């Protein structure tokens, strides 16, 4: 069976508040803290989309099957495919929103909520606290 060819467009979801108080989707914070909330595949997809948006002009159109292949989740693009479920997961956690022809995606993410931090555990809490203090110190000295 041949892979379905379907393109999808991603564009930056600008949010000045999150950009002022949050972390890049490609940051250490996102890797260590957000993964516990959204899961590894959604995190990898968010980081890959962000990298494409940062290296190309906004918006960027990609082949959905090839994107799935690049994430290691296969080339299927049907409604129950892993790549579709991954995009829905990004929506569920407010990291993407559907737009005509694709998604607007946050390239900056907000710090975890207190409830998410409690569920994530002590190791994530330590990383969160350290990176929040580091970020606050950097902005205060800027």
C-alpha positions in Angstrom: 0.0 0.0 0.0 1.3 3.4 -0.9 1.5 6.2 1.7 -1.3 8.7 1.5 0.1 12.1 0.5 -1.4 14.9 2.6 0.1 18.2 3.4 -0.6 20.2 6.5 0.3 23.8 7.4 1.7 24.9 10.7 2.0 28.5 11.7 3.2 30.2 14.9 0.6 30.8 17.6 1.8 34.1 19.0 1.0 34.7 22.6 2.9 37.6 24.1 2.1 36.6 27.7 3.5 33.1 27.3 6.5 34.4 25.4 7.2 36.9 28.3 6.8 34.3 31.1 7.4 30.9 29.5 10.0 28.8 27.8 10.9 28.0 24.2 9.4 24.8 23.0 12.9 23.6 22.3 14.3 24.5 25.8 15.6 22.3 28.6 12.5 23.2 30.6 10.2 21.8 27.9 12.2 18.6 27.6 12.4 17.9 31.3 9.1 19.3 32.6 6.5 19.3 29.8 7.2 15.7 28.7 5.7 14.4 31.9 2.4 16.1 31.0 2.0 15.7 27.2 4.1 12.5 26.7 7.1 11.8 24.6 5.5 11.8 21.1 3.6 15.0 21.5 6.8 16.7 22.9 8.9 15.5 20.0 6.2 16.7 17.6 6.1 20.1 19.3 9.8 20.5 19.2 10.1 19.3 15.5 7.3 21.7 14.4 9.0 24.6 16.3 12.3 23.8 14.7 10.7 23.9 11.3 9.0 27.2 12.0 12.2 28.7 13.3 14.3 27.6 10.3 11.7 28.4 7.6 9.4 31.2 7.0 6.1 31.1 8.8 3.9 29.3 7.9 5.4 26.0 6.9 3.6 23.2 4.9 4.8 19.7 5.3 3.7 16.2 4.2 1.9 14.7 7.2 3.0 11.1 6.4 6.6 12.1 6.1 6.3 14.1 9.4 4.9 11.0 11.1 7.8 8.9 9.7 10.3 11.5 10.9 8.9 11.1 14.4 9.0 7.3 14.3 5.2 6.8 14.4 4.6 5.6 10.8 3.3 7.1 7.7 -0.5 6.7 8.2 -2.5 9.9 8.2 -6.0 8.5 8.9 -8.1 9.8 11.7 -6.9 7.1 14.1 -3.3 7.3 13.1 -0.6 8.1 15.7 0.3 11.4 14.0 -3.4 12.5 14.1 -3.7 11.5 17.7 -0.5 13.3 18.5 -1.8 16.5 17.0 -5.0 16.2 18.9 -3.0 15.7 22.1 -1.2 19.0 21.4 -4.6 20.6 21.0 -5.9 19.0 24.2 -3.0 20.6 26.2 -3.4 24.0 24.6 -0.2 23.8 22.6 -1.9 23.9 19.2 -5.2 24.9 17.8 -6.8 23.9 14.6 -6.9 26.5 11.8 -8.1 26.1 8.2 -5.6 23.7 6.5 -3.6 22.9 9.6 -2.6 24.2 13.1 -1.3 27.2 14.9 1.3 25.9 17.3 2.9 27.5 20.4 6.6 27.8 20.0 6.7 29.0 23.6 5.1 27.1 26.5 3.9 28.3 29.8 5.4 27.0 33.1 3.6 24.0 34.5 0.7 24.6 36.8 0.9 23.6 40.5 -1.3 20.6 39.9 0.8 19.4 37.0 3.9 19.8 39.1 2.4 17.7 41.9 1.5 14.9 39.5 4.9 15.1 37.8 6.9 14.2 40.9 9.9 15.5 42.9 12.5 15.3 40.1 10.5 17.4 37.8 9.7 19.9 40.6 13.4 20.3 41.3 14.2 21.0 37.6 11.2 23.3 37.4 12.2 25.3 40.5 15.9 25.6 39.3 15.0 26.7 35.7 12.3 29.2 37.0 14.9 30.7 39.3 17.5 30.8 36.6 15.1 32.4 34.1 13.9 35.0 36.7 17.5 35.8 37.5 18.4 36.3 33.9 15.5 38.6 33.2 16.1 40.6 36.4 19.7 41.3 35.3 18.9 42.1 31.7 
